[in-house]
Every structure is written in C-alpha cells, then in structure tokens.
C-alpha cells in the first residue's frame, strides 16, 4: 500500500513541477509579446524569434501532458493586434 501512495505522490509532484514550468514560460512569453507590442506601437523594429522559442518550449511541455499548446507568433500578428488596439 505504501508503494501506491509513493507512486501517486511522485506523479502529483511531477505534474505540479510540469505546471510550474509552464506557468514560468507563460509569464516569459507574455512579457516578450508585450515588449514586441510596445516596440511596434512606437514604430520601432521588433522580432518574434524569442517569443516563438518560448512557445516551442511550452509546446514541448504540452506534448508531455496536462498543459495547453501555444501558437507561434508572427510579426503580422503583432502589427494587426496594434492596429486593432489603436482603432478602438
């Protein structure tokens, strides 16, 4: 019986760590997206490579289980978001 409890505990701990890793990556991705948006608003050059690198890591985690995937971001997506935001 003790082995079952240990296995469940280890599984729960692994899932918790998995989710925590995902949440850290999500915060990093959101910060990078916000940075790209701010540069775009100021008509300054920006890149999406770092955003997509984080997205790939998040999608790798998603392939292992309980967290969602994230879309890759294009420059056009950022520009369209800024245009929509400015027309409101």
Residue pairs with C-beta under 8 A, 6 or more apart in sequence:
15 65
15 66
18 61
18 64
18 65
18 66
18 67
19 66
19 67
21 61
22 58
22 61
22 62
22 67
25 54
25 57
25 58
25 61
26 58
26 70
28 54
29 51
29 54
29 55
29 58
29 70
32 50
32 51
32 54
33 51
33 73
33 78
35 46
36 46
36 47
36 48
36 51
36 73
36 78
37 78
37 81
37 82
37 85
39 45
39 46
40 46
40 78
40 79
40 82
41 82
41 86
46 75
46 78
47 75
48 73
48 74
48 75
48 77
48 78
51 73
52 72
52 73
55 70
55 71
55 72
55 73
56 72
58 67
58 69
58 70
59 69
59 70
61 67
62 68
62 69
62 70
